[in-house]
Amino acid sequence: MSFVKSVLGYFSSDLAIDLGTANTLVYAKGRGTVVDEPSIVAINKLTGKVEAVGTAAKEMLGRTPGNIAAIRPMKDGVIADFETTEKMLGYFIRKAHERNHWIRPRIVIGVPSEITQVEKRAVRDAALKAKASEVYLVEQAMVAAIGAGLPITEPAGNMIVDIGGGTTDVAVISLAGIVYSRSVRVAGNEMDDAIIQYIKRKYSLLIGERTAEQIKMQIGSAYPLSEPLTMEIKGRNLIEGIPKTLVITDEEVREALSETVGVIVEAVKVALEKTPPELSADIVDRGIVMTGGGSLLKNLDKRLREETQLPVTIAEDPLKSVVVGTGKMLWDFGLLRKISFE
């Protein structure tokens, strides 16, 4: 058995996974990011068979026939549908290893900071069932800070705000440890939902989640823009029941997003209030670093700057900060053991 184990160990190729609510990214040791696809699985309800995963499944969102359901197995940064998550992870792991079924990699996965023991076990079990040999869980805020290039091992305060699809993680890090962390289950997906509800309320127009996401990305903002923007959107009129087109403005979208953005700003303010004074002084000098897809919302950095009176910067590649930071753990098992959940 030990011989088999050592042979499998020899073939093993370690992976780092950012198992996100909106997207899953996989980093392979020595090769960089090898998978970056939506966390969606299309399943045939009659046979239970997986029809498509990732990008192909996202294309089907809102467009599937009755017997095929496009499922997002992750909700608020944690597993909502265990079996589907396991199938999705298995697919992404095989894709990362170019369909080699023999490989049993060691896997490091980033999870939200306020995840429960039950939720941790679900992530670990899903990865083991998807053929991982060992699974390490690390806090997303910590690996996002590492991925964003913050000097986390120094005795100085670093503040990171990671806005993903399902959760916003705010953390203050010093000496490779988390001094304060908070996870609010309000992020990118909640923004999309707020846009859907606003347009439904104001115009009795029903739009899909893909349209809502496009609106957010094209004309969504957290603070007034220098140039006003408009966008033509299509949906179904709820009163007449027929497809309709209308034009919306950036101001309307800002109004739709105001509550969601307010929750994120509040989480940052609470973190600043709870930070020890010595580290607060460091944050005044170094400022706040934002990562995650949600940090790309236009002028969100400006809004945070306005509300906190601190310098705010966006990480170089905010969408990949978590997976790059998790990937760095594959090269530094000493640091990994220090920061991973037991």
N, C-alpha and C positions, 0 to 999 in steps of 0.2 A: 504493500500500500504506500509506504514512504517513497518507494521508487516512482510510483505513478504520480504521487504528490509532487515530487521534485521535478518530474518531467513536465507536469502541468504548470508548476511554478516557473519553469524555464520558458515556457511558451506564453506565460501570462503577460498581458500588456495593460498596465495600470491606466485607469480612466478617472477623470474628474467630471462630475455631472452637476449642472445647474438645473435642477428639476423645478422649472417655473410653472406658474399657473397659466401664463400665456405662451411661453416658449421654453423648449428644453434645449440646452447646449451641452455638447460632450467634447471634452478636451482629452486627447490621447497623448501620453508621455512621449515627447520627442517629435510629435507631429502637429501640435497645436489644436485649434478647434476643428473638429472633423464633422460635427453635426450641429446644425442650428435650424431647428424646425418648430412649428407650432405644436403645443401639447394637446393635440386633438387626435382622436381615434374614431374612424367610421366603422360601425359594426352592423352586420346583417342580423336583424332581430329574429329572423326565422331560423337561421342556422347557428347563430352565435359566433360566426366567423368574422375575423378582422378583414375588412375590405380595403382599408387604406389607413396610413398613419402619417402624422405630420403635415407637410405642405399639401399633399394630395388630399388629405382629409379636410383641410381648411377650405380648399376649393369647393368642397361639398356643403359647407356650412349654409344652412337655410335653403339648400337646393336639392335635398335628398328625396328620393321616392319613399313612400310609407314604410317599406321594410328595411330601410337603412337609416341608422341614427348616428349623427356626428356628435360624439361625446367628448367633453372636456373633463378628464378624470381628476384633475387637480382643482381645488377651490380654496381661495384664501391662503395659497402657499402650502396647503397640506392635501393629503390624499382623500378624495371624496368617494372614489370608486376604485377599490383595491385591485380587483381582477383586471380591469382595463388598464390601470397604471402599470401593472406587472407586464401585460402584453406590450404596452408602449415602450417600457424600459428595455424589454427583451429585444424589441425591434431596433431601437437606437443603439444598443450595445452591439448587436450583430452588424449593424451598418458601420459602426465605428471600427469594427474588426474585419470589415470587408467580407461579411457573411461566414466567417470561420466559426463553426459551432463548438470547436474543442477548447477554445480559450475561456479561462475562468479568471477574469481580471480582479485586482483589488480596486475598490471603487471609493472615491471620496465624494460625498454629496452635501451641497449647501442647503440648509433648512432655516426657516424663520426663527428668530430668537425666542419667542414665547410659545414654542411648540410643546405640546404635552407629551408625557411618557408614552401614551397610547399611539399618538401620531408619529413619534420617533420610531416606535416598534414597527408601525405600518410601513414606513419608508425603508427601514432596514430589511424587513421581510420581503418586500416587493423586489428589492435589489438582489437579495439572496436567491429568490425564486427565479429571477431573470439571469441566473448563472454567475453571480459574483462570488469570489472566494472569500473576501473579507469586505466589510463595509464600515466606513468611518463617516460620522456626521459632523459637520462644522457649521457654525453660525454664519448666515449669509452676510450680515453686516461686517463681520470680521474678515471674511474672504473678499468681500467687495472692497474693503479698505486696502487689503493687500494687492488686489488686482488694479486698484486705482493708483498704486504706487506710494501710499502713505507710509511713513516710517513708523510702523506700529510697535517695533521692539524698543523704541527710545522712551525714556521716562518723561514723556510730554503728551499733552492731550491732543487727540485727533478726533474730529467729529465727522461722521459719515451719515448720509441720508440716502438709503437705497430704496428707490420707488419702483417696484416690480409690477407684475400684472395683478397679483392678489394681495400682496402686503407691502407696507412701507416700513422698513426697519431703520430706526434711528439709534446710533450708538456712539458712545465716547470711549475711545480706546487709548490705553497707555501701557507700556511695558508688556506687550503681547497679551494683554488681558482686557476684558470688557469691564469698564468702570460703571457704565450705565447703559442699559439697552431697553428699547421699547419697540414692540411690533404692533402696528395698527392694521386691521384687515380692511384697509381702504387704499386703493391704488389705481392702476390703469384700467382694470375691468370695471371698477366702480364708476370711473369717469365716463366710460362708454355707456354704461347703464343710465347715468344721470342725463346724458344727451338724448338717449332714446325716450326717457320719461318726459323730459322737457318738451321735445317736439310733439310727442303724443298729446301732452296737456295743452300746449299753445296752439297747435295747428291741426289736431285730430289726425295726425299723419303717423302711420306706423312704419318705422325703418328697422332694418336688420342690424345685427351687431357688427357686421363687416363695414356697413355704411357709417355707423356711429364711430368706429375706429378711424375711418378715413377723415371724417369731420374733425375729430380731435387732432389728428396729425396735421391736417392742412390748415385749419383756421382756429384751432383751440388755443387758448392762452390763459395765463393766470393774472395778467396785469395788462392794462391798456397798451395796444400796439402803436407804433409810430405811424404806420399806414393801415387804414381799415381794410379788412379782407371780406370777401363774400364767397359763397359756394352754392352751386346748384345741387340739390339733392332730390332723390326719387324715392317714393314709398307708396304705401296704400292708404288712401283716404278712408278713415274709419266710419264716416257718416255715409258717404256715397258708395263705399266698397270698391272703388276703382283706383288704378295707379295714378299718381299725381306727381308733378314736379314743382318744387318751389326753391326760392333763393333765401339762404340765411346768412346772417352777418357774424363777424367775430365777436361782437358785443353780446349777441344772444347766446353764443356758445360759452362765453365767459360767465354769463349769468347762470347758465345750466351747470357749469363746473364749480361755481363759487363755494358750495357747501363742502364738496369733496376736497377741494384745495384747502379750504379752511381747516379741515381735520388734520391734514398733513402739516400745515403751518403750526397748528396748535401742538402737535406731537413734538415738533422741533423746539418750540418755546418751553415746553415742560422739561425736555431733556436738558436745556440750558439752565433752567432753574435748579435741577437736581444735580448738576455737575459740581464737584468740589472746587472751591475758589482758586486753588493753584492751577488746576487744569483749565478753568474758565479763562484765566489769563493767557494760557497757550492758545485757546480757541480764538480769542480776540486777535492774536497775531496771525494765526494760521488760517482762520476762517473755517467755513463748512464746505465739505466736498460732497457733491451729489452724484449718484450713479443710478443705473437702472433705466429702463425705457421711459418711465414716467417723468424722469428728470428732463426729457427732451420737450416737454410741454412748453410752448413759447412763453418766455418771460417769467417762468416759475422761479428762476434764480433771482430775477429782479424783485419779485414779490417777497421772497425770503430775505433778501438784502434790506428791503424797505422795512420789514417787520422786525428783524433782529438787529439791524444796524451793524451787521458783521459782513466781512467779505465772503462771497459765495461763489464757488467755481464748480464747473461740471467736469467730471472725469473725462479723459481723452477718448475712450471708447466705452461709453456708459452701459451699452447693451451687453458688453462682454466682461465687465469688471468682475462679476461673481465667478464666471467660469475660468477666467485667467487666474484669479486669486486662488481658486480651488485647485487649478492645475499646478500652481506653484507648490502646493502641499505635497504633490507626488515626488518632488525633488527634495523635500525637507521633512522627513518623517519625524525628526525631533520636534520641530515646531508643530507638526500635525498632532502628535501625541499630547502636546501642551494645550492645544486649543480645541481638540475634538471633544464632543459629548461622550460621556462614559457609556 
